[in-house]
Amino acid sequence: MSGCAVCVYDLYGESLEAYKNAVADLRVKLTMVNIPEDQWPKNIQTSSPNTQVVNPASVVQSAFEEMERVLKDKRATRESELVNQPQLPSNAHRSLTRNVSVVYRRPRARFDWRETWEGIKWLLFSNR
């Protein structure tokens, strides 16, 4: 997927598998104790009509995987375009910066203790 160390979908899949194993173990234990299946909880019963519910996580995961494939294709296309571009000579940046005559630098603001003190007084002593 995206290269995350711990993916939420992987954790969800592991938890779902553990749940299914626990339900199967519970069914075996209830059968061994001779408890009739109609007395089991409804979500544990095997004879209950199980409607096949589409797992929303699987839909989201498939959309996420599709997005990852598209992004991977875009990256591959950009990298192939960069490989095919002509390279500038190593001293090109020097010739470009020599033509710049004036570089604007913002004047550095002076620190004003009076404004700082007024701000501190306002924070500490105001009746807000």
N, C-alpha and C positions, 0 to 999 in steps of 0.2 A: 504494500500500500504506500503510504506517504513516507515511510521510513521511521515512524515513531517507535520508540523502544517498547512501549506498552500501548497496544491499540485497544480502544474500548470495545471494538467488535470481537477481538480475540478474547478479552476477558468475559464478554457476554456469552460467547460460544462455549467457553470452558465452564461457566456457571450453568448454562443450560444443559450441557452434557452431564454435569454432576447432579442436577435436579432429576434428569431422566433416569439416571442410575439409582438414585435414592427412591424414586417412585417404584421402579422395578423391584428393588429389594423389599420395599414395604408390601407390595403385592404378594411376593413370595412368602413373607412372614405371616401376612394375614391368611393366606391359603393354608399354611402349615398349622395354624392355630384353629383351623376349621371355622372361621368367621364367614358367614354367607356374604356373597358379593353385594347383595342389596343393602347390607348394613355398612358397607364401606363409604367413605366420603365420595361425593359425586365426581370430583375431579380425579379420583383414583380408580374408579370402576372401569373395567375393560368393556363391559357390555353396554355402557351408556353411549348414546349416539354422539360420536365425536365429529363435530363439524370441523372441516379443515379450514382453519383460520390462516390467512396470509400474514406472515410475520412481518410487521412494519420495519423491523431492523434489517431484514434481508432486502427489502425494497430500497431502503436508504443505503445499505452497503453496496448494492449493485450500482446505484446511481453514483455513489462515491468512487467506486472502482472505475466506472466509465469516465468520470471527470479526471481521475488520475491518469488514465490512458491518454486522454486528449492532451493533458498538460505535458506528459512525457513526449508525445509526438511533436508538440510545439517546441519543446526544448531541443529535441533532436534536429528540427528544421532550423532553428536559430543557430545552433552550433555548426551545422553544415554551411549556413550562409556566412558565418564568421570565418570559417576555414577558407572559404573561397574569396574573401575580400583581400585586396592588396594591402600589405602592411606598410606603415609609415617608417621612414628611416629613424634610427635611434636618436638622432639629433634634431628631429622635426619640432619637438616642443620648444627648443631654444630659439629657432627662427620665428616661431609663432609669438613667443613672448617678447622678442626684441621689438616688434612692431607696435606694441602697446606703449603709448607714451605716458599716459596718466592713469594711475590706479587710484580709485576713490577709496579712502578710508574714513570711516565714521569717526568723528572726534570722540575721545574717551570722556565719559561723564565723570565729573568730580563727585566725591562722596560728601554729602552734606549731613553733618551731625545734628543740626537743628531739625531737619525734616525727619530724621530717624527718631529723635527724642519725642517729637510731636506724635509720631505714629505709635510709639510705645505707650505714651500717656493715653492716647485715645483707646488703645487696646485694654490697658489695665484699669483705667479710672473712669471709663464711660459707663453710663447707666443703660446698657443695652438690654 
